[in-house]
Amino acid sequence: MDAQERIRKQVSENQILLYMKGTPRFPQCGFSGKSVQLLQACGAKFESVDVLADPEVREGIKQFSKWPTVPQLYIKGQFIGGCDIMTELYQKGELQRLVAGAQD
């Protein structure tokens, strides 16, 4: 299974999925850490993929989403955005709504 197929499978099998550097307990960059904090603030139950542990996924996710940076958030199979977009959505109350809708 190539990286694109693996990513497609991960995105489709998880209601809320964060591609990040490191893990939620040990993020390896500030943006990944902030993204985890935002999801936790929304009460999200989410899965994560450590792109540092898999170079194919690290490059592949950028092609998959046509987005150049990590972290990347997917909710119900839809690409939401990176840390800055998550922050904006959170401040507007939109991230909370998206998370709640994915956990029904």
N, CA, C and O atoms as CSV, one atom per row, in Angstrom:
chain,resi,resn,atom,element,x,y,z
A,1,MET,N,N,0.861,-1.182,0.000
A,1,MET,CA,C,0.000,0.000,0.000
A,1,MET,C,C,0.905,1.244,0.000
A,1,MET,O,O,1.766,1.388,0.868
A,2,ASP,N,N,0.708,2.126,-0.964
A,2,ASP,CA,C,1.565,3.314,-1.000
A,2,ASP,C,C,1.073,4.371,-0.004
A,2,ASP,O,O,0.009,4.230,0.599
A,3,ALA,N,N,1.864,5.418,0.149
A,3,ALA,CA,C,1.570,6.446,1.160
A,3,ALA,C,C,0.199,7.079,0.939
A,3,ALA,O,O,-0.533,7.315,1.900
A,4,GLN,N,N,-0.156,7.356,-0.312
A,4,GLN,CA,C,-1.449,7.998,-0.590
A,4,GLN,C,C,-2.614,7.092,-0.173
A,4,GLN,O,O,-3.609,7.562,0.380
A,5,GLU,N,N,-2.478,5.793,-0.446
A,5,GLU,CA,C,-3.537,4.852,-0.037
A,5,GLU,C,C,-3.628,4.781,1.481
A,5,GLU,O,O,-4.725,4.763,2.040
A,6,ARG,N,N,-2.471,4.741,2.153
A,6,ARG,CA,C,-2.466,4.682,3.624
A,6,ARG,C,C,-3.124,5.923,4.212
A,6,ARG,O,O,-3.917,5.835,5.149
A,7,ILE,N,N,-2.786,7.076,3.652
A,7,ILE,CA,C,-3.361,8.336,4.142
A,7,ILE,C,C,-4.874,8.345,3.918
A,7,ILE,O,O,-5.640,8.706,4.811
A,8,ARG,N,N,-5.292,7.944,2.721
A,8,ARG,CA,C,-6.734,7.911,2.410
A,8,ARG,C,C,-7.463,7.007,3.409
A,8,ARG,O,O,-8.540,7.351,3.895
A,9,LYS,N,N,-6.868,5.852,3.710
A,9,LYS,CA,C,-7.460,4.901,4.654
A,9,LYS,C,C,-7.526,5.517,6.062
A,9,LYS,O,O,-8.552,5.423,6.736
A,10,GLN,N,N,-6.434,6.142,6.496
A,10,GLN,CA,C,-6.408,6.758,7.833
A,10,GLN,C,C,-7.472,7.851,7.944
A,10,GLN,O,O,-8.207,7.917,8.929
A,11,VAL,N,N,-7.544,8.697,6.933
A,11,VAL,CA,C,-8.496,9.821,6.950
A,11,VAL,C,C,-9.934,9.308,6.959
A,11,VAL,O,O,-10.793,9.877,7.632
A,12,SER,N,N,-10.198,8.223,6.205
A,12,SER,CA,C,-11.575,7.728,6.124
A,12,SER,C,C,-11.978,6.930,7.368
A,12,SER,O,O,-13.166,6.839,7.679
A,13,GLU,N,N,-11.010,6.352,8.081
A,13,GLU,CA,C,-11.336,5.496,9.230
A,13,GLU,C,C,-11.421,6.242,10.561
A,13,GLU,O,O,-11.884,5.678,11.553
A,14,ASN,N,N,-10.986,7.485,10.596
A,14,ASN,CA,C,-10.972,8.242,11.851
A,14,ASN,C,C,-11.827,9.491,11.725
A,14,ASN,O,O,-11.661,10.276,10.792
A,15,GLN,N,N,-12.751,9.674,12.677
A,15,GLN,CA,C,-13.626,10.850,12.649
A,15,GLN,C,C,-12.811,12.143,12.759
A,15,GLN,O,O,-13.059,13.105,12.032
A,16,ILE,N,N,-11.837,12.154,13.676
A,16,ILE,CA,C,-10.982,13.330,13.857
A,16,ILE,C,C,-9.543,12.836,13.852
A,16,ILE,O,O,-9.155,12.017,14.686
A,17,LEU,N,N,-8.756,13.338,12.908
A,17,LEU,CA,C,-7.386,12.870,12.731
A,17,LEU,C,C,-6.452,14.060,12.553
A,17,LEU,O,O,-6.693,14.943,11.731
A,18,LEU,N,N,-5.386,14.062,13.340
A,18,LEU,CA,C,-4.395,15.132,13.267
A,18,LEU,C,C,-3.063,14.545,12.820
A,18,LEU,O,O,-2.482,13.702,13.503
A,19,TYR,N,N,-2.589,15.002,11.667
A,19,TYR,CA,C,-1.228,14.685,11.241
A,19,TYR,C,C,-0.344,15.730,11.898
A,19,TYR,O,O,-0.559,16.930,11.730
A,20,MET,N,N,0.655,15.270,12.648
A,20,MET,CA,C,1.451,16.199,13.442
A,20,MET,C,C,2.895,15.716,13.543
A,20,MET,O,O,3.219,14.589,13.167
A,21,LYS,N,N,3.742,16.585,14.053
A,21,LYS,CA,C,5.125,16.211,14.354
A,21,LYS,C,C,5.175,15.814,15.822
A,21,LYS,O,O,4.961,16.638,16.712
A,22,GLY,N,N,5.463,14.531,16.060
A,22,GLY,CA,C,5.466,14.019,17.419
A,22,GLY,C,C,4.122,13.388,17.763
A,22,GLY,O,O,3.364,12.979,16.884
A,23,THR,N,N,3.848,13.319,19.056
A,23,THR,CA,C,2.598,12.723,19.552
A,23,THR,C,C,1.876,13.752,20.414
A,23,THR,O,O,2.479,14.743,20.826
A,24,PRO,N,N,0.585,13.531,20.694
A,24,PRO,CA,C,-0.122,14.495,21.552
A,24,PRO,C,C,0.568,14.698,22.905
A,24,PRO,O,O,0.569,15.807,23.438
A,25,ARG,N,N,1.147,13.643,23.455
A,25,ARG,CA,C,1.835,13.786,24.742
A,25,ARG,C,C,3.200,14.453,24.598
A,25,ARG,O,O,3.656,15.152,25.502
A,26,PHE,N,N,3.848,14.231,23.453
A,26,PHE,CA,C,5.189,14.780,23.224
A,26,PHE,C,C,5.291,15.414,21.841
A,26,PHE,O,O,5.977,14.886,20.966
A,27,PRO,N,N,4.608,16.553,21.636
A,27,PRO,CA,C,4.696,17.207,20.325
A,27,PRO,C,C,6.129,17.674,20.060
A,27,PRO,O,O,6.847,18.085,20.972
A,28,GLN,N,N,6.522,17.601,18.787
A,28,GLN,CA,C,7.888,17.948,18.409
A,28,GLN,C,C,7.986,19.303,17.708
A,28,GLN,O,O,9.046,19.659,17.192
A,29,CYS,N,N,6.906,20.047,17.689
A,29,CYS,CA,C,6.975,21.433,17.204
A,29,CYS,C,C,5.855,22.228,17.855
A,29,CYS,O,O,4.842,21.664,18.268
A,30,GLY,N,N,6.038,23.522,17.945
A,30,GLY,CA,C,5.069,24.388,18.612
A,30,GLY,C,C,3.701,24.366,17.965
A,30,GLY,O,O,2.684,24.403,18.658
A,31,PHE,N,N,3.664,24.305,16.632
A,31,PHE,CA,C,2.374,24.312,15.935
A,31,PHE,C,C,1.603,23.026,16.215
A,31,PHE,O,O,0.385,23.050,16.390
A,32,SER,N,N,2.320,21.902,16.257
A,32,SER,CA,C,1.660,20.634,16.578
A,32,SER,C,C,1.136,20.672,18.013
A,32,SER,O,O,0.020,20.230,18.285
A,33,GLY,N,N,1.946,21.200,18.923
A,33,GLY,CA,C,1.526,21.305,20.321
A,33,GLY,C,C,0.287,22.159,20.483
A,33,GLY,O,O,-0.629,21.802,21.223
A,34,LYS,N,N,0.256,23.296,19.785
A,34,LYS,CA,C,-0.904,24.187,19.875
A,34,LYS,C,C,-2.145,23.527,19.281
A,34,LYS,O,O,-3.247,23.687,19.807
A,35,SER,N,N,-1.971,22.790,18.191
A,35,SER,CA,C,-3.103,22.102,17.562
A,35,SER,C,C,-3.713,21.084,18.516
A,35,SER,O,O,-4.935,20.970,18.614
A,36,VAL,N,N,-2.858,20.346,19.218
A,36,VAL,CA,C,-3.331,19.372,20.213
A,36,VAL,C,C,-4.106,20.099,21.313
A,36,VAL,O,O,-5.177,19.648,21.720
A,37,GLN,N,N,-3.568,21.225,21.796
A,37,GLN,CA,C,-4.239,21.984,22.858
A,37,GLN,C,C,-5.613,22.472,22.400
A,37,GLN,O,O,-6.572,22.440,23.171
A,38,LEU,N,N,-5.710,22.921,21.157
A,38,LEU,CA,C,-6.996,23.387,20.629
A,38,LEU,C,C,-8.010,22.250,20.594
A,38,LEU,O,O,-9.161,22.422,20.995
A,39,LEU,N,N,-7.577,21.087,20.110
A,39,LEU,CA,C,-8.493,19.936,20.059
A,39,LEU,C,C,-8.907,19.517,21.463
A,39,LEU,O,O,-10.073,19.209,21.705
A,40,GLN,N,N,-7.956,19.506,22.383
A,40,GLN,CA,C,-8.278,19.136,23.761
A,40,GLN,C,C,-9.242,20.140,24.380
A,40,GLN,O,O,-10.128,19.759,25.144
A,41,ALA,N,N,-9.078,21.416,24.057
A,41,ALA,CA,C,-9.968,22.454,24.579
A,41,ALA,C,C,-11.398,22.259,24.067
A,41,ALA,O,O,-12.357,22.679,24.713
A,42,CYS,N,N,-11.531,21.622,22.907
A,42,CYS,CA,C,-12.855,21.327,22.341
A,42,CYS,C,C,-13.399,20.003,22.866
A,42,CYS,O,O,-14.520,19.618,22.531
A,43,GLY,N,N,-12.625,19.311,23.677
A,43,GLY,CA,C,-13.056,18.002,24.179
A,43,GLY,C,C,-13.006,16.917,23.124
A,43,GLY,O,O,-13.730,15.925,23.212
A,44,ALA,N,N,-12.151,17.100,22.123
A,44,ALA,CA,C,-12.096,16.154,21.006
A,44,ALA,C,C,-11.462,14.830,21.411
A,44,ALA,O,O,-10.452,14.791,22.114
A,45,LYS,N,N,-12.077,13.752,20.954
A,45,LYS,CA,C,-11.439,12.442,20.990
A,45,LYS,C,C,-10.855,12.273,19.593
A,45,LYS,O,O,-11.598,12.135,18.621
A,46,PHE,N,N,-9.532,12.284,19.488
A,46,PHE,CA,C,-8.927,12.272,18.162
A,46,PHE,C,C,-7.752,11.308,18.098
A,46,PHE,O,O,-7.135,10.967,19.107
A,47,GLU,N,N,-7.473,10.888,16.885
A,47,GLU,CA,C,-6.289,10.071,16.609
A,47,GLU,C,C,-5.246,10.991,15.997
A,47,GLU,O,O,-5.566,12.047,15.452
A,48,SER,N,N,-3.983,10.565,16.099
A,48,SER,CA,C,-2.924,11.360,15.487
A,48,SER,C,C,-1.955,10.443,14.756
A,48,SER,O,O,-1.832,9.260,15.071
A,49,VAL,N,N,-1.275,11.015,13.779
A,49,VAL,CA,C,-0.237,10.323,13.035
A,49,VAL,C,C,1.023,11.176,13.157
A,49,VAL,O,O,1.019,12.361,12.823
A,50,ASP,N,N,2.096,10.560,13.637
A,50,ASP,CA,C,3.387,11.243,13.779
A,50,ASP,C,C,4.116,11.174,12.442
A,50,ASP,O,O,4.632,10.123,12.062
A,51,VAL,N,N,4.155,12.306,11.729
A,51,VAL,CA,C,4.789,12.304,10.406
A,51,VAL,C,C,6.310,12.138,10.495
A,51,VAL,O,O,6.946,11.739,9.519
A,52,LEU,N,N,6.892,12.440,11.654
A,52,LEU,CA,C,8.333,12.271,11.815
A,52,LEU,C,C,8.715,10.792,11.825
A,52,LEU,O,O,9.848,10.436,11.501
A,53,ALA,N,N,7.767,9.933,12.198
A,53,ALA,CA,C,8.028,8.490,12.266
A,53,ALA,C,C,7.880,7.823,10.901
A,53,ALA,O,O,8.253,6.661,10.741
A,54,ASP,N,N,7.344,8.539,9.919
A,54,ASP,CA,C,7.092,7.949,8.609
A,54,ASP,C,C,7.336,8.983,7.508
A,54,ASP,O,O,6.432,9.739,7.153
A,55,PRO,N,N,8.569,9.016,6.963
A,55,PRO,CA,C,8.904,10.017,5.936
A,55,PRO,C,C,7.990,9.977,4.711
A,55,PRO,O,O,7.728,11.015,4.101
A,56,GLU,N,N,7.498,8.780,4.342
A,56,GLU,CA,C,6.586,8.691,3.186
A,56,GLU,C,C,5.297,9.445,3.459
A,56,GLU,O,O,4.793,10.158,2.592
A,57,VAL,N,N,4.764,9.288,4.667
A,57,VAL,CA,C,3.528,9.995,5.024
A,57,VAL,C,C,3.823,11.485,5.181
A,57,VAL,O,O,2.996,12.322,4.818
A,58,ARG,N,N,4.987,11.817,5.715
A,58,ARG,CA,C,5.348,13.231,5.900
A,58,ARG,C,C,5.301,13.983,4.574
A,58,ARG,O,O,4.795,15.104,4.514
A,59,GLU,N,N,5.827,13.375,3.513
A,59,GLU,CA,C,5.757,14.007,2.186
A,59,GLU,C,C,4.386,13.794,1.561
A,59,GLU,O,O,3.829,14.698,0.939
A,60,GLY,N,N,3.852,12.596,1.732
A,60,GLY,CA,C,2.594,12.237,1.084
A,60,GLY,C,C,1.415,13.077,1.534
A,60,GLY,O,O,0.536,13.390,0.730
A,61,ILE,N,N,1.381,13.451,2.816
A,61,ILE,CA,C,0.243,14.217,3.326
A,61,ILE,C,C,0.197,15.599,2.684
A,61,ILE,O,O,-0.883,16.161,2.499
A,62,LYS,N,N,1.350,16.146,2.347
A,62,LYS,CA,C,1.392,17.468,1.695
A,62,LYS,C,C,0.788,17.385,0.295
A,62,LYS,O,O,0.107,18.309,-0.152
A,63,GLN,N,N,1.042,16.269,-0.394
A,63,GLN,CA,C,0.457,16.070,-1.729
A,63,GLN,C,C,-1.025,15.771,-1.603
A,63,GLN,O,O,-1.837,16.272,-2.382
A,64,PHE,N,N,-1.377,14.951,-0.617
A,64,PHE,CA,C,-2.769,14.529,-0.423
A,64,PHE,C,C,-3.677,15.739,-0.231
A,64,PHE,O,O,-4.745,15.820,-0.838
A,65,SER,N,N,-3.256,16.672,0.608
A,65,SER,CA,C,-4.087,17.828,0.951
A,65,SER,C,C,-3.811,19.048,0.085
A,65,SER,O,O,-4.568,20.018,0.104
A,66,LYS,N,N,-2.710,18.991,-0.680
A,66,LYS,CA,C,-2.219,20.166,-1.423
A,66,LYS,C,C,-1.953,21.314,-0.444
A,66,LYS,O,O,-2.185,22.481,-0.761
A,67,TRP,N,N,-1.468,20.967,0.739
A,67,TRP,CA,C,-1.165,21.927,1.801
A,67,TRP,C,C,0.286,21.688,2.212
A,67,TRP,O,O,0.653,20.546,2.487
A,68,PRO,N,N,1.127,22.729,2.262
A,68,PRO,CA,C,2.573,22.508,2.383
A,68,PRO,C,C,3.112,22.204,3.778
A,68,PRO,O,O,4.280,21.843,3.922
A,69,THR,N,N,2.288,22.342,4.791
A,69,THR,CA,C,2.833,22.240,6.144
A,69,THR,C,C,2.070,21.232,7.001
A,69,THR,O,O,0.951,20.835,6.678
A,70,VAL,N,N,2.696,20.836,8.087
A,70,VAL,CA,C,2.119,19.973,9.119
A,70,VAL,C,C,2.189,20.787,10.395
A,70,VAL,O,O,3.197,21.461,10.606
A,71,PRO,N,N,1.181,20.771,11.266
A,71,PRO,CA,C,0.071,19.822,11.358
A,71,PRO,C,C,-1.039,20.062,10.346
A,71,PRO,O,O,-1.182,21.142,9.774
A,72,GLN,N,N,-1.826,18.992,10.152
A,72,GLN,CA,C,-3.018,19.044,9.313
A,72,GLN,C,C,-4.143,18.312,10.037
A,72,GLN,O,O,-3.963,17.201,10.536
A,73,LEU,N,N,-5.303,18.957,10.084
A,73,LEU,CA,C,-6.461,18.381,10.762
A,73,LEU,C,C,-7.505,17.931,9.747
A,73,LEU,O,O,-7.840,18.652,8.807
A,74,TYR,N,N,-8.013,16.713,9.964
A,74,TYR,CA,C,-9.113,16.171,9.164
A,74,TYR,C,C,-10.258,15.827,10.107
A,74,TYR,O,O,-10.055,15.189,11.140
A,75,ILE,N,N,-11.457,16.255,9.743
A,75,ILE,CA,C,-12.654,15.898,10.502
A,75,ILE,C,C,-13.650,15.298,9.524
A,75,ILE,O,O,-14.012,15.917,8.523
A,76,LYS,N,N,-14.088,14.075,9.832
A,76,LYS,CA,C,-15.028,13.338,8.972
A,76,LYS,C,C,-14.529,13.294,7.527
A,76,LYS,O,O,-15.309,13.459,6.589
A,77,GLY,N,N,-13.229,13.073,7.356
A,77,GLY,CA,C,-12.672,12.923,6.019
A,77,GLY,C,C,-12.370,14.222,5.293
A,77,GLY,O,O,-11.808,14.204,4.199
A,78,GLN,N,N,-12.738,15.352,5.890
A,78,GLN,CA,C,-12.511,16.655,5.248
A,78,GLN,C,C,-11.268,17.320,5.819
A,78,GLN,O,O,-11.063,17.346,7.032
A,79,PHE,N,N,-10.437,17.860,4.924
A,79,PHE,CA,C,-9.271,18.618,5.372
A,79,PHE,C,C,-9.746,19.950,5.932
A,79,PHE,O,O,-10.412,20.716,5.236
A,80,ILE,N,N,-9.405,20.231,7.192
A,80,ILE,CA,C,-9.828,21.469,7.846
A,80,ILE,C,C,-8.760,22.546,7.699
A,80,ILE,O,O,-9.064,23.684,7.342
A,81,GLY,N,N,-7.503,22.182,7.977
A,81,GLY,CA,C,-6.420,23.147,7.842
A,81,GLY,C,C,-5.321,22.869,8.839
A,81,GLY,O,O,-5.296,21.832,9.501
A,82,GLY,N,N,-4.409,23.824,8.929
A,82,GLY,CA,C,-3.292,23.732,9.853
A,82,GLY,C,C,-3.564,24.514,11.129
A,82,GLY,O,O,-4.705,24.871,11.424
A,83,CYS,N,N,-2.518,24.770,11.869
A,83,CYS,CA,C,-2.629,25.397,13.188
A,83,CYS,C,C,-3.296,26.778,13.131
A,83,CYS,O,O,-4.173,27.071,13.945
A,84,ASP,N,N,-2.892,27.625,12.182
A,84,ASP,CA,C,-3.461,28.979,12.114
A,84,ASP,C,C,-4.956,28.940,11.826
A,84,ASP,O,O,-5.730,29.679,12.433
A,85,ILE,N,N,-5.358,28.077,10.901
A,85,ILE,CA,C,-6.781,27.957,10.563
A,85,ILE,C,C,-7.543,27.385,11.751
A,85,ILE,O,O,-8.642,27.845,12.063
A,86,MET,N,N,-6.966,26.377,12.420
A,86,MET,CA,C,-7.609,25.810,13.612
A,86,MET,C,C,-7.802,26.884,14.675
A,86,MET,O,O,-8.849,26.932,15.321
A,87,THR,N,N,-6.804,27.745,14.862
A,87,THR,CA,C,-6.889,28.818,15.860
A,87,THR,C,C,-8.026,29.779,15.512
A,87,THR,O,O,-8.824,30.151,16.373
A,88,GLU,N,N,-8.089,30.178,14.229
A,88,GLU,CA,C,-9.167,31.082,13.791
A,88,GLU,C,C,-10.531,30.443,14.013
A,88,GLU,O,O,-11.446,31.084,14.530
A,89,LEU,N,N,-10.667,29.173,13.621
A,89,LEU,CA,C,-11.949,28.482,13.782
A,89,LEU,C,C,-12.329,28.371,15.251
A,89,LEU,O,O,-13.494,28.530,15.615
A,90,TYR,N,N,-11.335,28.098,16.094
A,90,TYR,CA,C,-11.590,27.974,17.531
A,90,TYR,C,C,-12.096,29.309,18.092
A,90,TYR,O,O,-13.052,29.341,18.866
A,91,GLN,N,N,-11.447,30.402,17.693
A,91,GLN,CA,C,-11.834,31.720,18.208
A,91,GLN,C,C,-13.244,32.100,17.784
A,91,GLN,O,O,-13.916,32.864,18.478
A,92,LYS,N,N,-13.701,31.571,16.642
A,92,LYS,CA,C,-15.060,31.847,16.153
A,92,LYS,C,C,-16.079,30.842,16.695
A,92,LYS,O,O,-17.281,31.004,16.485
A,93,GLY,N,N,-15.603,29.803,17.392
A,93,GLY,CA,C,-16.510,28.771,17.882
A,93,GLY,C,C,-16.807,27.690,16.855
A,93,GLY,O,O,-17.587,26.776,17.121
A,94,GLU,N,N,-16.188,27.789,15.682
A,94,GLU,CA,C,-16.449,26.834,14.608
A,94,GLU,C,C,-15.774,25.485,14.863
A,94,GLU,O,O,-16.354,24.437,14.577
A,95,LEU,N,N,-14.559,25.508,15.398
A,95,LEU,CA,C,-13.841,24.251,15.645
A,95,LEU,C,C,-14.618,23.392,16.653
A,95,LEU,O,O,-14.734,22.177,16.493
A,96,GLN,N,N,-15.138,24.038,17.675
A,96,GLN,CA,C,-15.932,23.324,18.679
A,96,GLN,C,C,-17.141,22.649,18.021
A,96,GLN,O,O,-17.475,21.509,18.345
A,97,ARG,N,N,-17.788,23.359,17.101
A,97,ARG,CA,C,-18.966,22.832,16.410
A,97,ARG,C,C,-18.582,21.639,15.531
A,97,ARG,O,O,-19.278,20.624,15.512
A,98,LEU,N,N,-17.473,21.770,14.808
A,98,LEU,CA,C,-17.012,20.672,13.942
A,98,LEU,C,C,-16.675,19.427,14.767
A,98,LEU,O,O,-17.031,18.308,14.397
A,99,VAL,N,N,-15.984,19.643,15.888
A,99,VAL,CA,C,-15.612,18.528,16.765
A,99,VAL,C,C,-16.870,17.863,17.326
A,99,VAL,O,O,-16.984,16.637,17.321
A,100,ALA,N,N,-17.800,18.665,17.803
A,100,ALA,CA,C,-19.024,18.114,18.385
A,100,ALA,C,C,-19.787,17.299,17.334
A,100,ALA,O,O,-20.323,16.234,17.642
A,101,GLY,N,N,-19.836,17.794,16.108
A,101,GLY,CA,C,-20.539,17.096,15.040
A,101,GLY,C,C,-19.896,15.770,14.668
A,101,GLY,O,O,-20.575,14.863,14.186
A,102,ALA,N,N,-18.608,15.652,14.885
A,102,ALA,CA,C,-17.887,14.431,14.530
A,102,ALA,C,C,-17.975,13.379,15.628
A,102,ALA,O,O,-17.633,12.218,15.405
A,103,GLN,N,N,-18.433,13.780,16.815
A,103,GLN,CA,C,-18.448,12.855,17.940
A,103,GLN,C,C,-19.844,12.415,18.325
A,103,GLN,O,O,-20.041,11.767,19.353
A,104,ASP,N,N,-20.814,12.770,17.493
A,104,ASP,CA,C,-22.205,12.359,17.773
A,104,ASP,C,C,-22.371,10.862,17.594
A,104,ASP,O,O,-23.468,10.336,17.784
